[in-house]
Amino acid sequence: MENLNERNNDAEKNIITVDLEHLYHTGAEHPSQDDGEVVMYKIKVDDHYHYLQHRHRTGEQILALESKSPKDFKLEQCWKAEDGQTVCMHILADVSVDFKAPGIERFITKSIVHEYDFFIGKMIYHTQSSRLTVRQILEDFAKVNPIQKSLGIKTETGVHEYTDLNESVSLEGCPHFTLFDNQPVGVS
């Protein structure tokens, strides 16, 4: 059996396996397909091989082979350039990849880092956490002492002041927080 093309004699059909990684490294051509032969494309995604009968797949379908979603992962098509450097090109979820196109060596997936924005007063802050405690917002971001300052947020009915420092607060939708001074005001 050849490494490039494997022709299996099945009682019903002949199957040709085209190893895209091997094709890329040897510079060989895609085999011709005769009537009655089925072509299986052997592709590598991350460190796993997959055998696909159809020569076109979308980025989303290729991600699904690794049980990954375009919401959380992006797909890149990679190859070695002439200078030996690895070059990767982002494949959008709805873009169709033609396995018969030249230059496809392999695919890799990369986790998408979600970033959440929120305001304290007029200052914007960024985090990769979708939720923070009131204490974390005050100490880690506003850099204030929770004994001296408290956190609040404007709501439809007024302003809500957080009283529990361990309360978990959602950062979805870019909330706008405000700080309140907890120091008693002297009367003169």
ABEGO torsion letter per residue (X at the ends): XBAABBBBBBAABBBBBBBAAAAAAAGBBBBBBBBGBBBBBBBBBEABBBBBABABBBAAAAAAAAGBBAAABBBBBBBBBAAGBBBBBBBBAABBBBAABBGBABBBBBBBBBBBBBBBEABBBBBABABBBAAAAAAAAAGBBAAABBBBBBBAAEBBBBABAABBBBABGGBBBBBBBABBBBBX
